[in-house]
Amino acid sequence: MQSKLEQKVEDIVICLDTSRSMFRRDFRPNRLEAAKEAIRLFIEKKRENAPTDRIGIITFDSEAKVIQELTEEHAYLIDALENIYPKGTSGLGEGLAVANQLFVREIQMLGEKLYRMIIISDGKPFASTINPIKALGTSKKLRIIIDTIGLSELGISHGESILDKLAKNTGGEYTRVFESTTLNQTMVHLSEKKEIPYSQAKKMDNAEILSEIAGELFRPTDLAETQEQLVRLFTGKEKETCIICFQEQDPFTHAPFYSSGRYCPNCKSPMHMSCAAEWAAQSKVGTANVFRCPRCFFLLKVPKSIHKLKTISESVKARSRQPVEVGSAKFLLITRPNEEMESSICPICHFIFESPPAYLCSNCHTYYHVECLKDKWLAKGNKNCRVCGKIIEL
């Protein structure tokens, strides 16, 4: 039996690549201006045929930005297109992530709408710090249909195109165009409403949405473009200032930025993990573990390691007022990397773990740097785990 189909009111976010490659003149006058003209046609068709559908515009290059929030005011959309210029490199992953977040408030309130994304790009997302495939997974869970248009994409087969993958995995359409007339025709076609199975759109729980779309903060090692830059950061020759506390040293751990700092994956702004946790606690996003970047308002998750660090600090303070608990705990030597270790902080030096080996307390599951445990703790006569108080057995 064929499933019943229906047409819903649509919210559509157009993601436009504004990297330098969009200035190429294989389209007239160039790729970007041709794309903007096609978007104007799309807006005009929507105004004629579906005036209650809302449209938003996002640009992505080295950073993704919301140029126009979702609106039914078509004049605002046309005006927004006038101030878009090519710059930077193509960050497709950032564009996807920001578009996902733009939809969230609407999905929370009106799950019965249809949510669409249209991506126009030359299909080379090499500069993305956010993995487009990971962002695609979020789009699928939010039930967003993604239509994609590849401008030229010379040298890329259909099966290898990231734009093709985005469309196929969300029930959208992928079109490759090589000149302006076909581009305009494609956008006119996409202005038609989508037909979907009845009640496909489903309202999602607020906490589920926030947890799904909030991005992970990046470590200094994730963003350093060269080994020299990383060395300069580690040695203190290159300093970063937290955008929340305006200091280089973490006010909570007193550690330097390279060990306690993170970056927003969208705007690359630096911040201490402890400052991020305090910012999240004071914000009104909806959950204590999620906050918005103070600069670009991108939704972010508080790192797990900062919760571990606070537990360690509170435990140390509590044990300073109470006798150490009797008993012992085996300390296991961990020689292979794992996610829990990589999100932990050593309770001796308060630094992160770059790589194994490390010691793990079998009682409280706290990780220690090998040299910190042996040379800075046990060698000074300390016999108890700094977190749970158990006697250490190596």
N, C-alpha and C positions, 0 to 999 in steps of 0.2 A: 504493500500500500504506500503510495507516495505521501511524504510528509507535507503538512500544511505549511505554506510559505506566507510571509508577511513583510511589509515595508515599515520601517520604524523611523522616527525622527533621528537624524544623524548629527553627531558631533565629529568634525573632521579636522585633524591637525595636518597641515602641509609642512613637511620638513625639507628645507631647501639647502642644498650644498652651496656654500659660499667660499670654498677654498680657492686658491689662486688658479688651479687648473680650470675652474669654471670661466676664466677670462679668455680661454682659447676661442679662436674665430672660425671653427668649423661650422658653427651655427652663426646666423647673422642677427645683430652685429657681433655677438659672442654668446657663449653658452648661458651665462647668467641672465642676460637681458632677454634672450629667447625664452628661458624658463619663466621669468617674471611676466612676460606677455601671455604665456600659456596659462599661468595662474590667474591673470586678470580675466581671461575667457572663462575659466572654471567658475570664478566668483560671479560673473554675469549670468551664466547658465543656472547657477544655484539660485540667484535672485529671481530669475524668471520662473523656475520650475519647483523650487523647494525653499521658499523664503524663511521658513522656520528652522531649517538646518543651520547649525552654527559652524563657523570656521575659525581656526587659529593658525598662526604662522610661526614656525621656528626656523632659525638659521643655524647651521653648524659648520664650523671651520676648526680652528684650534680649540674653540670653546663653543658650546651650544647656548643660544639665547632665545628667549620668548620675545618675538617681535610684536606679536599681537595675541592677546588672550582670546579664548573662544567668544565669538560674538555673532549676532545677527545683523549688525550694522556694517553693511558691505562697503560703505565709504571709508570706514576706518581701515579695512583690509587693503583697499587700493592705496590709501595714503601710506600705509606701513611699507608697501613694496618700494616706494620711492627712495627710501634711505638705506637700501641694501646694496653693499659693495663687496667685491671679492677680496679675501685676505687669508693668510694662514694656510694650514694644511687640513685635510679632510678628516674630521672626527665623527664618523658615522655613529659609533657607539654612544658618544655623548648626546647626539641628536635624538637617538632612539630613547635613551634614558630620560631626557628632559620631557620628551613627548609623553612617555608613560606616566610621568609625574603630573603632567598637565591634566591628564584624564582623571586622576584619582578622585578629586573632589566630586566630580560629576558621577563617577561610578558609585561612590558612597551614597549619594542622594537619589540618583535616578538610574537604577540598574536596568530598567526596561529600554533604555536608549541603545542605539547602535553606534559603536565607536570605531572610527576609521582613521588610518594614517596614510598619507600619500608622500612618498619619498622621491625626490628628484635629485639625482646625483650622477657623477661620472663613474661611480662604482669602485673607487679605490680608497678603502678605509684604513690605509696603512698607518695613519697618525693617531688612531683611536687609543686612548688610555683605558677606556671602558670597552670590553669585548662585545662587539655587536651581537654575537651569538648568545651571550649571556643575557643581554638586554632583550633579545628576541624571546627567550624563555619567559621573561616577565610579561611581554606583550601577549603571548599565548595564554598565560594564566589569567590575564585581565580581559581576554576574549576580544582583543583589538584586531581588526582586519587591516592588513598592510598591503597597499598597492604600491608598486615601485616602477620608476621610469629610469632606465639607464641611458645616459647621453653618450653615444658613441661606444664606449667600453671596448675599444679596439684591442685585439689580442687576448680577450677574455671569452672563453666559451660559455654557452648558456649554463652548463652544469657547474662551472666554476664561479659564476657571478654571485657575490654575496647578496645582491639585490634580488636575484632569482630565488635564493634560499629563503629570504625574508618573506616574500610573497607566498611561495608554496607552503610554508609552514604555518601560515595564518589564514589560508583560504582567500588570499588576494590575487591580483593579476600582476605579472611582470611583463613590461614592454621595453624593448630596446629600440631607440630612435636615432636617426642620423641627420635629420634636418628639421627645420622649424615647422613645416606643414604637418608632418606626422606627429610631432610633439603636441601641437595645438589640437589635432584630432583626438589624440589619446586623452588629453585633459577634458575635452568635451564629453568623451565617452565615460570617463570616471565621475563626471558630475551627475550621472544617473544614479538613482538610489539602488542600494544593494538589496537583494531578496535573500532572506535567511530563514532557517527553520524556526517555526513558531516558538517563542519563549527561549530562544538560544541564549540571549543575554540574561545574566543572573546576578542578583545583588550579592555583593561580597561583604564579609565582615570587616569593620574598620581596621582592627588590629592585623587581620590577614593581609589587607592591602598595604598598610604601612610597612609591615615586615617584608613584604615581597618587593616593593619598589625602592626602599631606602638603599643607597649605595654604600659600599665599604670604603673607608678611608684608605688612602694609599700610603705605603711606607716610603721613606726617602730612596730606598733601593729600587722601588718601582718606577720612580720618575727621573732618576739620574740618567742623563743622556750619555755621559761618558764615565769611564772609570776615574778619570782625573777629577771630575766634578764630585763624585762620591767620596774620594779621598779627601778633598778639600772640606767637605761637610763633616766627615768623621774627625778630621784633625782640628776643626774649629776655625779654619781659614775662611770658610764660606758660612756665613751665619744666616739663620732664618728667624724671623720674628713672628710669633703667634698673633693672629688677627683678633684674638679674643682678649688676651692679657697684655699684649704688646711687649712681651719679653722673649728673650732667646732661651733662657733657662726655665724649665718647668717649675711653676710655683708649688706644686704638690710633692714631686719627687726630687726636685733640685737637680735633675739630670739634664744634660744638654739636649738640644733639639733632635740630633740624629738618632737618639735612643728612645725619646719619649714623644717625638713629633710625628704627625701625619699630614696628608694633603687631601683637600677636596678633589675628587676625581674629575669634576667638571671644570672648575675655574682655577684649580691647582693652588688655592690659597693654603698657607701653612697654619697648623694649630696643634697645641698640645693635646694629648689624649685626655688628660685630667680636666683641662679647660672645656673640651668638647662634652665631657660627662656633666660638668656643672651647667653648661649652656643648655644641654638637653633636659636636665632636672628642672630648670627654671622656665623652659619654653612650654607652650600650650599646643603642641602638635597633636597629642593624643596618647602618647606612650612615653615612658621615661627613657626608653632606649633609642628613640629616634629624634632627630633635631634637624633644623634647616641651617645650611651654611650661612654664616652672617653676611657673606659677600654676594653670593649668587642665588641663595635660597634653595639650593638643591637639597633634597631629603637625604640624610645620612644616618648610618647606624653608629651607636657608641661602640667602640672596640671592646670585645670580650675581655681583653687583657687588663683594661682599666678597672673592671669589676673585681678581677683577681687581685690587683694591686691594692684596692681598697680593703678587700677581705684580709689581705696580709697585714696591712697597717693596723686595722682594728684588732686583729688577733694578737699582734705584738703588744699593743697597748693593754689589752685585757690580761695577757699573761704577765705583764709587768706588775700587775696588782694581785695576782694569784699564784699559788705554788704550781710548779710544773707538774703536769699529769704523769703518773708512773706508767711505765710501759715502753715498748720499743717499736720501731718501724723499720722495715727493710727498705733500703734505698737502691733502686734499680738503675742500672746504667743503660740509657736509651741511645742507640747508635743510628737509628733511622729517623728521618724527619716525619713529623705528623702535624696535623692542623692544630691540635691542642697545644703542643709545644710552641708552635710559631705564633700563637696568640697569647702566650704567657710572658710574665716578667719575673726575672730572678729576684727573690726576696732579699738577697745580700746586696747586690749592686743596683737593683731597680732598672736594669737594662733588658732589652728584648733578646730573643734567641735568633741569631742569624742562621745557625746550622748546628747539628749534633756534633759531639756527644753532649749529653746532659744527664743529671741524676733526677730521678722521680721518687718522691716520698710515697710509699705504698699506702699510707694512712690518709693523708690529706690531698694527695695527688698534686703536690706543688713541685714545679721544675726548678732545678738549680744549675747554674753553670758549674762545670766540673772544677775549674780553678777557683771559683768563689767558694764552693763548699769545702774543698781541701785546704786551700792556702789562706783564705780570709775568714774561715769559720772554725773548722776543726783544728787547724794549726794554732789558733789562739785560745784553745781550751774549751770551746763550746761543744757540747755533746748532744744537744737537743735540736730537733727540727724547729726552725724559727717560726713556723706557722702553727703547727699542732702541738708542739712541745714533746713529742715522742723522742726517746733516745735513738740516735742514728745508728743503724747497722749497715755497713757497706758490704 
